[in-house]
């Protein structure tokens, strides 16, 4: 299986996605960036163009990825800009307020749509496209929150859990068809999305640290990664706490 060459990044204005994109451009990849905020997206594209080599392509298009009906046009635009796509990175999402979701079912459903439904739709569309093109790689950023429902963020966790399970099945389905699927499960990351958190201690990672792990996993064709890696063992412990005890824990 070939290394990534023509890459489309959905959610390119997120801190993690920006760090991943910079690393991929440094590896010589062509890149098509998709983001919701036009001003932020233009800044990302301009930054990547400064970093690219003389023969590298960098382009972008702003879009609201919640509009699933527009996904096909975005894939068409990326293929037109790059001449083809072999790698799709799904990095968009939002971190909802759990308490607000508990009192507003429409808000809860909107958050599940953003963090699960729209991401699943992109992954499914990418699978169709890459199979037709002879293979490639799908990379989707989930979260350790998707490993077990916790009272503090179970709406977000449920959405990321859905994404992880879908990717697991997709990976199993596509393995013999030349398309690799990588599920990324970050822990706490110091980004604008977590601006309201107290960020202290070794559990917090920088977007660049996470991006380094992601790009390494892409080139090594890993199936699932926790980043930083110690989260695998933290979640292993959390997942093995009996439910009768776990439901009394304030997590």
C-alpha positions in Angstrom: 0.0 0.0 0.0 1.3 3.4 -1.0 2.2 6.2 1.4 -0.2 9.2 1.4 0.3 11.5 -1.5 -2.9 13.4 -2.3 -4.7 14.2 1.0 -8.0 15.9 1.8 -8.5 17.1 5.3 -12.0 17.7 6.6 -12.0 20.0 9.6 -8.7 21.5 8.6 -9.0 24.5 10.9 -8.9 22.4 14.1 -5.6 22.6 16.0 -4.8 18.9 15.6 -5.7 18.9 11.9 -3.5 22.0 11.2 -0.5 20.3 12.9 -1.2 17.1 10.9 -1.4 19.1 7.6 1.9 20.9 8.3 3.6 17.6 8.8 2.1 16.0 5.7 3.2 19.0 3.6 6.7 18.6 4.9 6.5 14.9 3.8 5.8 16.2 0.3 2.0 15.5 0.2 -0.4 17.5 -1.9 -3.3 18.8 0.3 -6.9 19.9 0.0 -8.2 21.6 3.2 -11.9 21.9 4.1 -13.1 24.1 7.0 -16.2 25.9 8.1 -14.7 29.3 8.8 -13.5 31.0 5.6 -11.0 33.4 7.3 -9.4 30.6 9.4 -9.3 28.3 6.4 -7.6 30.9 4.3 -5.0 31.4 7.0 -4.4 27.6 7.1 -4.1 27.4 3.4 -1.7 30.4 3.2 0.5 28.9 5.9 0.7 25.5 4.1 1.5 27.2 0.8 4.5 28.9 2.5 5.7 25.5 3.7 5.2 23.5 0.4 7.8 22.6 -2.1 7.8 24.0 -5.7 5.7 21.2 -7.2 3.3 20.7 -4.3 -0.4 21.5 -4.6 -2.3 23.1 -1.7 -5.9 24.2 -2.1 -9.0 24.6 0.1 -12.7 25.2 0.3 -14.9 26.3 3.1 -18.0 24.2 3.9 -20.3 23.3 6.8 -19.8 19.5 7.1 -23.0 19.1 9.0 -24.6 19.5 5.5 -24.1 15.9 4.5 -25.8 16.5 1.1 -22.8 18.7 0.2 -20.1 16.0 0.9 -20.1 14.6 -2.7 -19.3 18.0 -4.1 -16.5 18.5 -1.7 -14.9 15.2 -2.7 -15.3 16.2 -6.4 -13.6 19.5 -5.7 -10.7 17.8 -3.9 -10.2 15.4 -6.9 -10.4 18.3 -9.3 -7.8 20.3 -7.3 -5.3 17.5 -6.7 -5.9 15.3 -9.7 -7.0 12.5 -7.4 -7.2 11.6 -3.7 -5.7 8.6 -1.9 -6.0 9.8 1.7 -9.0 11.2 3.6 -8.6 12.7 7.1 -11.8 13.4 9.1 -10.9 15.8 11.9 -14.0 18.0 12.5 -16.1 18.0 15.6 -17.3 20.0 18.6 -17.2 19.6 22.3 -20.7 20.1 23.7 -21.7 21.2 27.2 -23.1 18.0 28.8 -25.6 19.8 31.0 -26.9 21.9 28.2 -27.5 18.8 26.1 -29.4 17.2 29.0 -32.0 19.9 29.0 -32.1 20.4 25.2 -32.8 17.4 23.1 -32.4 19.4 19.8 -29.0 20.5 21.0 -28.1 16.9 21.9 -29.1 15.6 18.5 -27.3 18.4 16.8 -24.1 17.5 18.6 -24.5 13.8 17.8 -25.0 14.8 14.1 -21.8 16.8 14.1 -19.6 14.4 16.0 -21.0 11.1 14.6 -23.4 11.3 11.7 -21.5 13.7 9.6 -18.2 12.0 10.3 -19.7 8.6 9.5 -21.1 10.0 6.2 -17.7 11.3 5.2 -16.1 7.9 6.0 -18.6 6.0 4.0 -18.3 8.4 1.0 -14.5 8.1 1.3 -14.7 4.4 1.3 -16.7 4.4 -1.9 -14.3 6.8 -3.6 -11.1 5.1 -2.5 -12.2 1.7 -3.5 -13.2 3.0 -7.0 -9.7 4.6 -7.2 -7.8 1.4 -6.3 -7.2 2.0 -2.6 -6.0 4.5 -0.1 -6.4 5.4 3.5 -9.1 6.9 5.8 -8.1 8.5 9.0 -10.7 9.6 11.5 -10.1 11.4 14.8 -12.3 10.1 17.6 -11.7 10.3 21.3 -10.9 8.2 24.4 -14.4 9.5 25.5 -15.9 7.0 23.1 -14.6 4.0 25.0 -17.0 4.2 27.9 -20.0 6.4 28.8 -19.3 8.8 31.7 -21.7 11.2 33.3 -19.5 14.2 32.6 -19.6 13.9 28.8 -21.7 10.9 27.7 -23.3 12.8 24.7 -19.9 13.5 23.2 -18.7 10.1 24.2 -21.7 8.3 22.6 -21.1 10.1 19.4 -17.4 9.2 19.4 -18.2 5.7 20.4 -20.5 5.4 17.4 -17.8 6.7 15.1 -15.3 4.2 16.5 -17.6 1.2 16.1 -18.4 2.3 12.5 -14.8 2.6 11.7 -14.0 -0.8 13.2 -16.6 -2.4 10.9 -15.4 -0.3 7.9 -11.8 -1.4 8.5 -12.9 -5.0 8.6 -14.9 -4.6 5.4 -12.2 -2.7 3.4 -9.1 -4.6 4.5 -9.2 -6.9 1.4 -10.1 -4.1 -0.9 -7.0 -1.9 -0.6 -8.4 0.7 1.7 -6.9 1.1 5.2 -8.8 2.7 8.1 -7.1 4.3 11.0 -9.0 5.3 14.2 -7.3 8.0 16.3 -8.3 8.3 20.0 -6.7 11.3 21.6 -6.9 12.0 25.3 -6.8 15.6 26.7 -5.4 18.0 24.1 -4.6 21.6 24.7 -6.7 23.2 21.9 -9.2 26.1 21.6 -12.0 23.5 21.9 -10.8 22.7 25.5 -10.2 26.4 26.4 -12.6 26.1 29.4 -10.7 23.3 31.0 -8.0 23.5 33.7 -5.0 22.2 31.8 -2.5 20.8 34.3 -0.5 17.7 34.6 1.0 15.0 32.3 -2.4 13.9 30.9 -2.5 17.0 28.7 -0.8 16.9 25.3 -0.1 19.5 22.6 -1.7 19.3 19.2 1.8 18.9 17.7 2.5 15.8 19.9 -0.8 14.3 18.8 -0.1 15.1 15.2 3.3 13.4 15.3 1.6 10.2 16.6 -1.1 10.4 13.9 1.3 10.9 10.9 3.6 8.1 12.2 0.6 5.8 12.5 -0.5 6.7 8.9 2.8 5.8 7.4 2.9 2.6 9.5 -0.6 1.7 8.7 -1.8 1.3 12.2 -5.4 0.3 12.9 -6.2 2.1 16.2 -4.0 4.5 18.2 -4.3 6.2 21.5 -2.4 9.4 21.7 -0.4 9.9 23.8 0.0 6.2 24.0 -0.4 5.9 27.8 -4.2 6.5 27.3 -4.5 2.9 26.0 -3.6 1.7 29.5 -5.8 4.3 31.3 -8.8 3.3 29.2 -8.1 -0.4 29.7 -8.4 0.1 33.4 -11.5 2.3 33.1 -13.2 -0.2 30.8 -12.6 -3.0 33.3 -14.2 -1.3 36.3 -17.5 -3.2 37.1 -20.6 -1.2 36.2 -22.0 -1.4 39.8 -18.8 0.4 40.9 -18.4 2.6 37.9 -21.8 4.2 38.1 -20.9 5.6 41.5 -17.7 7.1 40.3 -17.7 10.8 39.5 -16.0 10.8 36.1 
